[in-house]
């Protein structure tokens, strides 16, 4: 045939440069379990997530540490009993029918014989790692639930962590409670403030002594504040 084609070549302002390196980011089985070494630091794996603002550490039980990189301050309370976002399940066995068992609790949320269980980590994985954020998924086993799962979305260029907790409850007649642990602080010198009905108050301080110091129904969240910095938890 006598077909002809006309081809034009034009230059681009900036050509894409393919990165060339020989860093062993992952093993042949496609699992990211290569330890950090000189010249390479994995900023997101099942041991840690590092952003411009936070250094989050994991261990076999879940979140072990959250550090503010700008001030090198540990944000998990040093005396914390439970890990951040762990599930806590309480159940009071019924000695009577459902209505009577709740009535005799009075204004308490549980009975004196209530049992308490804490979630146990079953699986931890990085489900998304991109230029904007990294997302980790923590799956727990918790009595009273079929599933207790925590999703952590950590933004690389913003001091923000978005947390979603997914709970699939079991069917239960007995009085029960499910809590999500938030054992945070801002170092050791800080003031805890909370918001309720449009007012800011300091729990156990700005209230009548001896009243409502175990549980607070908050509208928007709470904050841990010192003279220079603050950690805000919004719901």
Secondary structure, DSSP 4 states (H G I P E B T S, - for coil): ------------SSPPPPP------S-TTS---PPPBTTB--SBSSSEEE-SSEEEEEETTEEEEEEETTTTEE-B-TT-SS-TT-EEEEEE--SS-HHHHHHTTTT-SS-TT-EEEE-EEEEEEEEEE-SSEEEEEEEEE-TTEEEEEEEEEEESSSS-EEEEEEEEEPP--SEEEEEE---B-SSSS-EEEEEETTEEE-TTTSS-TTSS-S----SSEEEEE-SS-EEEEE-
